[in-house]
Amino acid sequence: MLELKISNNYAFFPGNKALHNRPWQKYYDHATPVSIRYPHFPVQNFLYIAASQSPTKVATDFFGSEMTFSQIRIQVLCLADALLQIGVKKGDRIGLALPNCPQYIISYYAILAAGAIVVNLDPYYTHNELKFMLENTNTRLLVTFDAAMQTMRPLGKELGLTLIVTRVTDYAAGMGVSSRKDLELEEGWHHFSELIESCSQTRIPRVEVTSSDVALIQFTGGTTGLPKGALLTHGNIVAATLQALNWGKGISIYTPHAKRNVLSIIPYFHIYGNVSAMNLAICSAITQILIPRFEVDEVLGTIKRMEQVFYFPAVPTMIKALVNHPKISQTDLFQRIRLLNSGAAPMPAELSRKVQDLGTLYFEGWGMSETSSLGISNPLLSSRTGSIGVPLMDNDVRLVDLEEGVHDVPPGEPGEILIKGPTVMQGYWENPEESRLQLVDGWLHTGDIAQTDENGYFYIVDRKKDMIIADGFNIYPREVDEVLYQHPKVSEAVTIGVPDEYSGETVKSFIVAKQGESPTAREITDFCLTRLAAYKVPKLIEFRESMPKSVVGKILRKILQEEEKSKYKNKITG
């Protein structure tokens, strides 16, 4: 997390000057500024600056194969030129469906350098999910890889897409490079490495890209309805990256630059990984240790071979898998991790305490696609268990009443999070109605419910859409989940509201037991009755072997809700 040395030739625009009373600022770490100045340039300039200042510094470590910042820059410019040669124009949408690998980084910055817009796609989505996103954005060019071709090949033919295909191991030492024949490419499709090699032009493309241009369409993983593509400008991404960079100063100043690295397992096609891992690493010229997919033994092995992991952004599921690993007590794993961050989903308080007991510096934050990753975070040196922290510099945050969404609520009372600042999206792609609903006078209505303490620290209560209303009582599923996680036999838990003909809704909890344990429903109920009001206690309990999860490890509450709605519908119609 190196401070940028930016030429005076660059124009700047100021941070938020409407600095009203923000009580949380007094809890910022000693090196954290309350406001920063944001350079008025596109995202790819981060790479150009890093390659200029640290050309021989290792930018990526991919299964032992290293690339320097200079090498990344050359390949980015070659690919950008190749994209222009095959007809890419400013504003074109280009799908990027890759796991964490050097090809993702090269493609991302090349697309932006060519003036096009990255459409981030989860390569593990189904045919129909991907089809909707590609059609919705009118994407005609897609960068993907061999393992996803079972889905991408028929999609490409059906939608008339031009595919650029790589094999992930093409950039891994000793694995060789694939060919068009190996990948069985259709006529008119391109081999990633061959496309780069076809171009020797390494100058910056003469395409005007400004901070107000859209850089990224990031589809939300919303709980209901069709996905929405959040429009994030170059200015949004630059601001989010610099906020994250400056937020870490309180720790980074104590660690030599040569020893800073990022363990990058969080997918780059997710906004959290995209900004808080990839762009942050490029911006600060530190090494990314790339791991395409989370496998607990592989992650353990990677950490063990390293002297130190400076920064590890993760999600609760990853952290839980590491904490509960049978060999964790025999290793100094968490002592090797300098800074552990949890995001993307709420961290159970019990798990937070376990992590802190293991010796690493841990902090939790909150953000969403619409806020370009982080919006609120614990100060690194003043983290509070159970809290998501305080707003980052230049962000304004309010909690408003749940009925009208207008009136501010006092500390201790739940309200919807509204946020305004330089990282907030410009709206949703071709969805003006949703844009008007979510963005009101510059305030983003997040749908997340939180409360504050007297110091201005925020605590997530639940999602507004997930709130259960049973017999007139408001019940927040996360409150129930927190209690369930305290049970010694519970490994995972999630609570939802299910239709009930008498109460409107009733409380149902899904539970995965710890290995070797067999709790009963009565055990769980009795445990909850000592810790929750009777109306909050789960009336229905279902034990499962596993939970449905996203690729980042987030429990997909939506799938469980849909299953229960389907059961209820069949019951009343059958």
N, C-alpha and C positions, 0 to 999 in steps of 0.2 A: 503494500500500500504506500507507494512512493508518491511524493508530491510532484505534480506535473510542472515542467519547465516549458512554458508556452511563449512563443515569440510575441513581441509587442505588435507584430503585424496583424495578429488576429484581433477581430472585434469581439467585444464582450457584451453580454446583457446582464443586468444586475439581478440579484436574487430578490425575493419577496420583500419589498420595502414597507409593507403594511404590518410592521412588527408590533402588534398590540400585546397586551399582557399574556405571556405564555409561561405559566408557573412552572412547567416542566423543564424549562431551559436551565434552571439552577442545578439540575441533576445530570446535565451533560458531563461527559468525561473532560478532564482538564485540557486536553488538546483539541477538543471538538469545537469548531466554530458555530455560532448561532445562525450565521447566514454565509453563503458563499456566492461567488461570481461565476456564472456559467459561460464558457466559451461558445461563441456563436458559430459552431462548425458542425459538420456531419459526423456520424459515429465512426466511420472508417479512419478519420484523422487520428483517433487513438492509436491505431496500428501504425500509421505513418510516423507518428512521433516516437513510439516505442522502438520501431526499427531503426530510426535515426539515432536515438540516444543509446540504445542497447542492442546493436546489430548482432553481436555474437552470443548474447544471452539466450539460454534455452527457453523457448516459448512453450513447447509441448513435449511431454514424455508419454509415449504411447507404447505400452508393453516393451519398454526399454529402448525404443527408437525415438531419437530426439530430433527436433527441428528448431532452428534459431528464429528470432524475430525477423531477421533479414530474409531467411528462406521462406517464411510464411508470407512476407510482403511480396516477394517476387512471384510466388504462386498465385496470390490474390490478384495481382495486376495482370498476370497472364490470363487467368480465368475471366476477369472482368473484360479484357479485350476480346477474348473468344466469344463471350456472351454478346457483346456488341456486334461482332462479326456475323453471328447467326441470327441477328435481327432484333435483339432485345432493345427496347426503347424505355426512356424515362417513364416511370409510373407503372410499368408492367408488373404484374404479380408473378412471382416465381416461388413455387412450392419447395420447401426444404424439409425432407423426411429422412433424417439421419440420426443415429445415436451419437453419443459423444466420441468424436474421433477427429483427427486433423482435417479431414475432408469437410466436416461441418463448419469449422472455423474458416477455412479457405472459401467455401461457398458463401457463407454469410456475408463476409466483408466484400467479396467480389460482386455479389448481387447489389449491395449498397453502393459500391464504387461505380457500378454501371448505371446508377440512378433508378434502379428497380426497387420493388418492395418485397421483402421476405414474408412469405406466408408460412408460419411455423406449423408443422404437422407432426403429430405422433405417428411414427411409422407402424406402430402396433395396433392402430385403430382398425376397425372393420371396414370392409368395402363400402358400405352405405355411409358410414361416418365420414370417410375421406371424400367420397363422391359429393356429399353435400357441401363440404368446405371448398373443394376445388371448383365446383359449379358456382357456388355463391360468390366467389372472388374472381370468377372468369380466368382462372389460372390455366395457362397453356404450356408451361414449361415446369418440369418437376425434377429435382435432384434427389436421388434415392440410392439404395444399396441392394446387394444381391439377396440378402436374407428376407427382404420385404417384397421381392418380385412376384411371389405367389399372389399377392394382393395388387401390387402396382401394375403388373403386366396387363391383366384384363381391364383395369381402370384406364390405363394409357390408351388401349385400343378403343374402349367404349367412348371416351371423352375426346379422342383425337389429340392426346398430349404428346409432346416431345419429351423424352426422358433422357436425363444424364445419369448414368449408373456407375457406381464404384463397388469394389469389394472392400469391406472395412479393413481387412488385413493387408490391403495394398500398401498401406503406410506403416506396417509393422515390420521390424527388422527380421530378415531371414525367411519371410513368408512368400516372397516373390510378388510379382504384379500380374493381375489378371489380364485377359484380352477380351476383345469383343466376342470372340467365339466362346470363351469360357462363360460369359454372361448371357449368351444367346440373345443379343440385341436385335431388335427389329430395324428394318430399313428406316433411316432418318433419325434414329436414336444415337446417342453419343456415349462413348466411354470416357469417364471422368479424366483419367490420367492422359489419355491420348488427346483430349480436347485441350488440356493445358500445354502439352508438348507441341501442339500445332501452332502455338503462338509464341513469339519471341518478344513481343512488345511489353515493356515493363514500365512505361510511363503512366502517370495517373490519368485516367480517362478524362477527356475534356467534356464532361457532363456536369452542368451546374446543379449541385445538390445543396440545399439550404437546411437550416435547423427546423424550419416549418414544414418541410416535406415529410410525408409518411415514410417511415423506415420499416415498420413491422406491423403485420396483422396477426394478433395473438388471440386465438379463439379461447373463449372462456369455457370452463367445465361446469357450467351452471347446473343447478339442481333440477330445474324444470325447463321444458321447452327445448327449442333448437339452439345449438351453440351460436354465440354472437362474437363477431370478430372485432376486438378492441383495436382502434387505430392509434398507434404510438408513433409519434414523430421522432426525427433525429434529436430534436431538442429534448423530448421526454426521456429518451434513452441516455443521452449525455448527462442530463440532470440526475437521473436515478443512479447512474454509475458513479458520479462525483459525490453524491450524497453518501453512498455506501463506502467509498474511498475515505472520505473525511470522517465518517462515523468510526472507522477503525484506527484512527491516528493514535488514540490513547494506548493501543497495544503495539502497533507497528513501529512506533518510534523506538521501542526497546529491542526490536529484532533487526539485525543487519539485513539489508536488501537482498543480499546473495542467498540468505536462508529462508526467504519468503516463498511460499508456493501455495497452490490451491489443489486440494484433492477433489477432482471434478467428477462426481458420480450423478449428481442431480442433472437430469436431462436438459440439454441446451434448448430443446424445443419447448421447454417449460419456461415461463418468464423469470422464475426464481433463479434457475440455473443460467439462463441467458444473460441476465444483468449481474447477479451477485456472484457469479463464478467466472464465466467467459469474458464478458466485457470488463469486469473489474480487474481480471488478470492481465488482459491486454493493455488496459489503461495504465496500470501500475508496473507493467513490464516484469511480471513474475511468472514462474513456471506453472503450467497446468498439467497435473498428473491425470490423464484421461482414462476413465474406465467406462466402457459402453453400457454396461448394465450391472445392477447391484446383485452381487453374489457374495454372501457374507464371508465365506472362506477366502475368496479371492481378495476382498477388501482387507481382511486381516493380514494376509500375506503381503499385500502392497505396503501397508503401514509398517509391518515388521521390518521390511527391507530398507526403510527410510530412517534417517537419523531423526527427522522431525517433520510433522505435517503442520505447517503454519496455520492454515485455515481450512476447515472442513464444513461446508454448508450441507445440511442434511435434512431429512424429514423424520418425524417421530418413528415411523415404521423401521427405518434403517437403524436409528439409534437403539431402539428396543431390541432388534436382532443382535446388535453388537453387545449390548449390556447383558443380554440373557445367554450369550454364547457360553457353552460349558467350560471353555478354557480361559474365559476372561479373567478369572481370579489368578491365573498362573502367568499372566502377561502384564507388561507395563504399557498396554495399548493406549489407554487414555492419557498417560503421562507424555506420550509422544505427540499428542494432538494439542497444539498450542491454543487454538481457538475453535470451538464447536458452536455452530449456529443451527438453530432449528426453525423451519418455516414451512409454508404450504398447507399445514394443517395444525390444529391446536395440539400442544404437547401436554399430556396428562401430568399434573403436578407431582404425582408419586414418581414418575419416570424422571422428571427434572431433578428431583432430590437425589435419586440414585446416580445420575450422571455427575452431579456436583461432588458427590461423595467419592467418586473415582479419580478426582484430581485434575480434571481439565477445566479451562475457563469456558463457561457455557453461557450463551444468551439466546433468547427467543425473540422473534420479531413477527410482524404481521404485514401483509400486503396482498395484492391481487393483480390479475392481468391489467385491470383498468388503472392501476397506480404504478405501472412499470416496475413491478416487484415490491420492494419495501416501502412502507409509508410510516410505520410505527415500529420502534425497536427498543429493546432494553439497552441502556448504556452498558458498554462492555465491562466497566469497573463498578457499576451500581445496579446490577441485575437483580430483579425480584422474582422469586419463584411464583409461578402462576400468572404473572403479568406478561403482557406483550410489550410493555415498556412505555415510551413516550414518543410523540411525533418527532420525526427527523427535521433537521433544519429546513426552513423555508416552507414547511407544511403547516397549514392551519387545520385543526380537527375539532369538530363539535359532536356532541351527543344530543340528539333531538328525540322528542316524545314519539312513541310508536303508533299513536293514533293519527295525528295530523302531520307529523314529520316537520314541525315548524319551531316548536318551543324547546329551548335548551333545558336539559334536566340537571339537577344538582348532583354532586358527588354521592356515590352509593346507590343511585337509582339507574336502572337499565335504560339505554337509549340507542337509537341507530347511529352508527358511525357515519358522519359526513366529513369528507376531506377535500381540501383545495390546495393546489400547489403546482410546481413546475413539472411534476411527473404524471399528473392526471391526464388520461387519454383525451383525444379530441372528439370522441364519439364512437359509434359502432359502424362498421362497414355496411353501407346501403341499408341502414335500419334507423331512419330518422325518428320514428316513434319511440323506440327504446332509448335512443340517445336523449330525447327530450325528457323522458321519465327519470333517467339516471343522472343527468347533468342539469342542475337548476342553478342559474346565476353563478356558474363556475364550481359549485359544490357537487361532488360525486356522492350520490346516495348509494352506499355500499351494500345494504341489506344485512350487514353484520351488527349484532347487538353487543354492547359493551357497557361497562360502568367504570368510573374512576374512583380513586381514593383521594384523600385530602391533599396529596402531593402532586396529583396530576398524572399518576401512572394508570394505564388502561388495562382492563381485564375483560377478556372476551367472555360473553355469556352464551351466545349461540348465534346461528343464522336466523334472521327474521322469518324466512320461509320454512325453517325447520321447527319453529316454536309450536308446541302442542297446546291446544285449547281443549281441556276436558272439564266438563261440568262448570264452565265459566272461569276455571283457573288457568293462568298462563304457566306452562311448564317448559323449562329449557332443557333439552336433551343432554347438553354438555354437562350440566350440573349432575344429572343422574350418572352419566358416564364417569365423571371424576370419582364418584363414590364407588362405582363398580370396580374401577382400576385399583382401589385400595384393598379389595378382597384378595387374600393371599393365594387363592386358587384361580384367579382370573388373569388371562394373558391379554385378551383384547375384548373390547366392549363397544357397542354402539346402540343408541336408543332412538326410536322413532315414534311418531304418532300413527296409529292405525285406525281406520274407520270403525266406529262403534254406533249402533243404532240408538242407544240410549244416551250416551255421553257426548256424542259427536265424534270424539276421538278418545282413545285410551293409550296408555303407555306400554310399549313393548321393547324389550331389550334383547339383543343378540349377543351371545357370549362365546368366545373361544377359550377353553380352559388351558391352564398351563400343562405342559407335558407331564403325564403321570397322575394328574388330578382329575377327579370326577365330582364336581360340586352338584348339588341338587337345586332345583328351583326354590324349594323351601329355605335352604341355606342362604341363597342370594336374597330372597325376600326379607328374611329375618335380619340380615346384615343391613339392608337398606333402611328398614324401619327404625333402626337406632340412629340413623344419620340423616334421614330425609323426612319431610312432612308426609303424612300418609298418602295424600293425593298425588305425590310425585313418585311413589314407589311403583316399579314396574308391575303391571297386572298380568302381563304375559312375558314369558321368558323362553327363548329358543337357543339351544346349544348347537354350535356348528364346529366343523373341523377347521374351517377357514372363512375369511371375509372376502367379498368382492373388492378388488383394489385397482386403482389406477397404476400406471407405470411408475409414478413417483412414490407409490406406497400409500396413497391416501385412500381410506376406506370409502367406498362408493355408496353412501347412504341412499342415493337416488335409486339404485338398483333394488335395494331392500324395500324401499317405499313402493316402487312399482310392483314388486312381487306381492306385497300385502294388498295393494289396491286391486290387483287382478284376482286374488283369492276372494276378497270381499265381493267383487262384482259377480264372480261365478256363484258365490253363495246365495246372493239375493236373486239371481236370475235362474239358478238351477234348482 
